Amino acid sequence: MRLAGTVAVITGGAAGIGLAYARRFLAEGARVVLADVADPVAAAQELAADDQAYGVRTDVSDMASVRAMVHAAVARFGRIDVLVNNGAVFATLKPQPFDEIPEAEWDRVMAVNVKGIWNCARAVVPVMRSQGSGRIVNVASAIVAKGTGLLLHYVTSKGAVVAMTRALARELGPSGITVNAVAPGLILSDTVQANPDITAFQSAAVMQARSLKRDAFPDDVEGAVVFLASDDSAFMSGQTLIVDGGSVFSTL
């Protein structure tokens, strides 16, 4: 129960790895707000019938939508202690050469994966500052250290997440707010497994590079996110934890 008494907002929380994070946070004693562009109400009700989970439809690329979500979260639970910036465009992508990526797809990836984190931080930080503390956990990717080709927009967006994590940590530390990132390798969530273009992409190379020769699933990264959201990481900020089965040996 490392998160007992806390309130956490998890973006992209209605399905996939975000839903797995939400389930683990509830098990650790947190109350959880699932914020997702897909309707998260049913997911919240299935997770916790005792009103410990709350779903709010949210488009993180739209600041008005994010502010409305934060207002609803505070109205429901009275505070926000943790923000997990998990919402991202990935599971629907198809690997392709950089000069064949449709401009609209590039723009959507940047709007959600980069601007979405900025929007959520802008909306949540005033609440955390008023409380004198907070934890922001950004979800980056180990793919940044590899520089994997054919996913230029995604790799670029996750590189920006690492950079934002460092810069935000500098700005928010004086307010008692830590900002860290987790960088998973390829995690076979249900939404990722639904896209064979992603699951089959360089699958042999991914497995060969890992020290731990097995597939990775959401429960392989949940613990790292809980750690960064808890008091166990209270004197840590601006860092990126790579959780990829020992493929990349780097601190990013």
JOZIDA-V435797 format. One record per backbone hydrogen bond with DSSP energy under -0.5 kcal/mol. CO is the residue of the C=O (numbers start at 1). NH is the residue of the N-H. E is the energy in kcal/mol with one decimal. If there is no record, write none. Layout:
# JOZIDA-V435797
co = {CO/CO}
nh = {NH/NH}
e = {E/E}
This chain:
# JOZIDA-V435797
co = {1/3/6/7/7/8/8/9/9/10/10/12/15/15/16/17/18/19/20/21/22/23/24/25/26/28/29/31/32/32/33/33/34/34/35/35/36/40/41/42/43/44/48/48/52/54/56/58/59/61/62/63/64/65/66/67/68/69/70/71/72/73/74/81/82/83/83/84/84/85/88/90/97/98/102/103/104/105/106/107/108/109/110/110/111/114/114/115/116/117/118/119/120/121/122/124/124/125/126/127/128/128/134/135/135/136/136/137/138/138/141/142/142/143/143/148/150/151/152/153/154/155/156/157/158/159/160/161/162/163/164/165/166/167/168/169/172/172/173/176/176/178/179/180/181/182/182/183/184/185/186/186/187/189/190/192/194/195/195/196/198/200/202/203/204/205/206/207/211/212/216/217/218/218/219/221/222/223/224/225/226/227/227/230/231/233/239/240/241/241/243/245/245/247/248}
nh = {4/6/31/81/82/10/33/11/84/13/35/15/18/19/20/21/22/23/24/25/26/27/28/30/29/3/5/8/34/54/10/35/36/56/12/13/58/44/45/46/47/48/51/53/32/34/36/60/62/63/66/67/68/69/70/71/72/73/74/75/76/77/78/135/9/85/137/11/86/139/90/93/100/101/106/107/108/109/110/111/112/113/114/115/116/117/118/119/120/121/122/123/124/125/126/127/128/129/130/131/132/133/178/83/137/138/180/85/140/182/144/145/146/147/148/151/96/155/156/157/158/159/160/161/162/163/164/165/166/167/168/169/170/171/172/173/175/177/176/134/178/136/238/138/241/140/184/243/142/187/188/216/189/193/194/195/196/198/199/200/201/203/206/207/208/209/210/210/213/214/188/220/221/222/223/225/226/227/228/229/230/230/233/233/234/236/181/242/183/243/185/211/212/249/250}
e = {-1.4/-2.1/-2.6/-2.5/-2.1/-0.5/-3.2/-0.5/-3.2/-0.7/-2.3/-0.6/-0.8/-1.1/-1.5/-2.4/-2.2/-2.3/-2.1/-2.8/-2.2/-1.7/-1.5/-2.4/-1.6/-2.2/-1.3/-2.9/-0.6/-2.5/-2.9/-0.7/-0.6/-2.9/-2.3/-1.1/-2.2/-2.4/-2.2/-2.2/-2.0/-2.1/-0.9/-0.5/-2.5/-2.6/-1.4/-0.7/-2.2/-0.6/-2.0/-2.8/-2.0/-1.9/-2.4/-2.5/-2.2/-2.4/-2.5/-2.3/-1.9/-3.0/-2.2/-2.2/-2.9/-0.7/-3.2/-2.3/-1.9/-1.9/-0.7/-2.2/-2.0/-0.8/-2.4/-2.6/-2.0/-2.5/-2.3/-2.4/-2.2/-2.6/-1.5/-2.4/-0.6/-0.6/-1.7/-3.1/-2.3/-2.4/-2.6/-1.9/-2.4/-2.6/-0.5/-0.8/-2.0/-3.3/-1.8/-1.1/-1.3/-1.6/-2.3/-2.6/-0.5/-0.6/-2.4/-2.5/-0.8/-2.2/-1.5/-0.8/-0.9/-1.8/-1.0/-0.5/-2.4/-2.9/-2.7/-2.1/-2.2/-1.9/-1.8/-1.3/-1.6/-1.9/-2.9/-2.2/-1.7/-2.3/-3.0/-1.8/-1.5/-1.8/-2.8/-1.6/-1.4/-1.8/-2.4/-1.2/-0.5/-2.6/-3.7/-2.8/-2.6/-2.7/-0.5/-2.2/-2.7/-0.6/-0.5/-0.5/-2.0/-2.5/-0.9/-2.0/-0.6/-1.3/-2.1/-2.1/-0.7/-1.4/-2.6/-2.2/-2.4/-1.9/-0.9/-0.6/-0.8/-2.2/-3.3/-2.7/-1.7/-1.5/-0.5/-1.6/-2.4/-2.4/-2.1/-1.5/-1.0/-0.8/-0.5/-1.4/-1.7/-1.6/-2.8/-0.6/-3.9/-0.5/-1.8/-1.3/-2.4/-0.5/-0.9}
